[in-house]
Amino acid sequence: MISAKAVKIFQNSIDNYHIKDSVNQKINNPYKEGDLSHLLYYKNWVDVIQWHYEDIIRDPVIKDYKGMSIKRKIDASNQVRTNIVEKIDDFFLEKYKNVNPKKNAKINSESPAWAIDRLSILEIKIFHMREETEREAATIHKKNCQEKLQVLLTQRLDLSNSINDLLEDIASGTKIMKVYRQMKMYNDDSLNPILYHRKKQ
């Protein structure tokens, strides 16, 4: 099933990142470019880097210039993340292009790739919550995090099943494979007024 495959790839990406545990390291994607596995690994790697940028930027004594630099990296990362998700949806659009939806077929509230996006971030959360359950300096904190970890593991199971069900429904024609591009405006210098006014100066 696609969810089990995705979780395994996400775990591989997360583990590989934490060998060096540095936001400055380069990705070494072990999967063949053009494969879904390559996109899934790339997607999670971007998420892991951004997760750690989000940690760094919350340092209360961070210098303003450094915080702004990281904020811009996060913005750029969000755009890359969106682009990868849309490529994953392109994979599913191609895969199911010959399916004829049934007369009463419905549209899901989110596309398969955006659900997989949530699964990727959830797997990072599970990794770090598990770390907190093992941190020696923590006391009652460990118990609280263990309870939270169990909730996250249940959430992974539920989300995984939902993704698998959605793809089965699309394959059988009971759900329609339809996507809407995000059309993010803040990075587009023809849509963000700050940027297009700046170009005129």
Summary of the structure (lengths in Angstrom):
residues: 201
radius of gyration: 19.4
end to end distance: 53.5
largest distance: 59.0
contacts: 535
relative contact order: 0.13
helix: 68%
strand: 2%
